[in-house]
Amino acid sequence: MKHSLVRLLVSLLSTSFMLGNAQNFQVKTGATAEIRIEHGGLGTPATITVTTDPPLQGELTVNAHHRDGEAERVMIRPSREAGIHVFETSFDERGEWGLWLRYGSGIDLYGDYLVFNVSDRAVDRVHASTFEGVLAADVPAYVQPLGYAVFGLLLVLSLGTITWTLRWFARQKGDYSQAI
Amino acid sequence: MDGTLNRTQTESKTNKDLWSLGTLPILALGTFSGVLGVYWDIAWHTDIGRDSFFSPPHNFIYGSMLIVFLMGIYTLLRDRRNTSFHLQIGRSSLQPGIVIVALGSALTFMFAPADDLWHRLFGTEVTLWAPMHLVGLLGLTTACLGGLITSRIEGQLAARNRKRLFSWLSVFFASMLLAYFMLFLAEYEFGYPVYGVWLGVALLLSLPTFVLAMMAKLKPVPWSATLTALGFTAFRLLLAAWLMTTDSVFGWAGATRPMIPVLFLAGLAADILVKRGANAVILGSVLGLFSFFSNWLLLSVTGTLNWYPAALALGVPVGLALSVVTAYLGVSVAGALEPPAQEEQGLST
């Protein structure tokens, strides 16, 4: 009885948590981001500043990579102030680099891709591009939480089955020990 | 008394255990293929996209789980032994580990259409922690745990000269189970997590602890937790070789490869601490710290460290607390699975 109540409580809490996050899934979609890349040339300190509108709180992921080589920078930082994320890095390979952004759940990956060039001399010091997070904007808000609730239910059922089996096995083992 | 059940005690109607029946080799191959397929699938999504539901990694995962499921059903029908460790349901006598395997594998491939629906709704870039992915991972992990439970039960039913085989099988399934647990961190390993850094840190500290504490306590062979961690590392190196091959030879993704977590030191610490009678609080705390520092060193050396102070301030204490909980759970599960003769020498929780 006590265990059943605990399982029920866990299930309800997890479902509530997911339902509580339903709004976040929608707020993130549709946000735009402006990216400014300031660098002094090859191997010198560079700053990538991302400004989102409406302001996104929390962590933003920037992936900057050389389009022909092996060099890659994956950076994750929270916003310093509302909607402004600053990443310190450097670019140590000549040529064309690509950059993409990611925020929040996978449905909010920014769809566009920014290409910029790094040369020995600081020719292009500032790059700017606007990204649109438009994925899954037409899916009703309740779909994701509903999916998580299904997972929560299956998790509780699976853990319950495993726990029951282990306890049954331990009990059988005890009976066997007494028998011998 | 070594906990062995002889033929008379078990009232066996057949001499075949589940290794001889072919079940455990298939389960071992299936659990190996399942986790390899998921990592390959993530690399495929990154390098190629989601071109079709019937992509090679998907076929690999769902094909292996279908075979595991069919083998589970075949075993439940074919295994006619009637021991005190078999569930009696009506006229059927079911090996409980196989029941869990069948449930887990069924869960994985029955939810494949739901996964496809999710991708149609939310596009290619659905997170690994999307609900239907989590259902699939739950099924795979459950099936693998079922394999471990099956090995333990078969080990107790086996004659003395067969026990060693099932002990090593337990280590294999534990290594795979560790791989499945770490799979939940795959987005962090690939370098594009969609949830907070603090959560990745907390899970890195706590997820390995369950399996390592369980194996250190269960001790099917000497230094079991260390060997489990080494088995995990060997698997991940094989996975890296697979991805390099599929990328360079077939052009089937694999250019994007995950970081391999360092868990060897935590495994070694688990064996030593359990041998010295440490309780779950000490065990969980120390294993969590070993997982943290060894991987911090790895990420620092490779220049891929993204842990910032605010994330650590939340992730480390939460991870240590969770690690104590998972250590307690691991030791408790080991208590249920260890042979009767060892039970009284158990670790206090």
Interface residues (C-beta under 8 A of the other chain):
Chain A: G58 E59 T61 N63 E72 V74 M75 I76 R77 P78 R102 G104 S105 G106 I107 D108 L109 L135 A136 V139 V143 Q144 G147 Y148 V150 F151 L154 L155 S158 T161 I162 T165 L166 R167 W168 F169 A170 Q172 K173 G174 D175 Y176 S177 I180
Chain B: M1 L5 Q9 S84 F85 L87 P96 G97 V99 I100 L103 G104 L107 W118 L121 F122 G123 E125 V126 T127 L128 W129 A130 P131 M132 L134 V135 L138 T142 L145 I149 I153 Q156 G191 Y192 P193 V194 Y195 G196 V197 T304 N306 Y308 A310 A311 V333 G335 A336 L337 P339 P340 E343
